[in-house]
Amino acid sequence: MFTGSLVALITPFKNGSVDEKGFEKFVAWQIKEGTDGLVPCGTTAAMLVVPYYNKPTQEGLFQHFKTVAEAVDIPILLYNVPPRTGGDMQVDTVVRLSQVKNIIGIKDASYDMARPTLTKLKAKKGFLQLSGEDASAVGFLAQGGDGCISVTANIAPRLCGDMHDAWKKRDLDKVFEIQDRLMPLHKALFVETSPAPVKYGAELLGQASAKLRLPLVECTDATKKQVRDAMVHAGLIN
């Protein structure tokens, strides 16, 4: 159910509020373009991020996620993103949590390409591993991953979906061709804090507004140029 290209959906705003009609339009476009799954509300809902600021121990992380998972009856994804939280869930902790009821997988943005294999060797059978970092998604798949929760898929859903489909078919020539087209875009979308660059990209496509809410602000002209150039390189705009 949670494999392939899953889009970490941006939230369109209008006059400082959620643009519900705009969001509906954007989701419909994503589905039409072949996205495998939709991830609304980013780091919340049923995807639990490593607690930030207080830096719990590995045992603290285990007990935290275990307690949440056992209190609900929906599937839970762990989310490890050290650059944003200041905490890092280690492989042994993930393996322990894979045995907990309702915990079905992890979104891993640690940039450590050894982890998917190390986790796969010890975790519960069927435990899902999703990359949380577009630029290394192919490497993550090669090391035992199952897919990617993608920022880039907001503006290149077809290409991201096609890349994962090609991987499943082991059509590596197509995988690498698409990766080469998308790599400048993967990098451009994180020149400044996400989602400012990706919202700008969506606006270029006419799919969503680039508006943000504080403390996030519109990206600079230099970043806009980099995003635009990367979209041209990917063949998304002329």
PyMOL commands that set and color helices and strands:
alter all, ss='L'
color gray80, all
select helices_A, chain A and resi 20-32+58-70+82-85+91-97+115-122+134-142+152-154+157-168+172-188+196-204+221-234
alter helices_A, ss='H'
color red, helices_A
select strands_A, chain A and resi 4-8+13-14+17-18+37-39+47-49+76-80+103-108+128-131+147-150
alter strands_A, ss='S'
color yellow, strands_A
deselect
rebuild
show_as cartoon
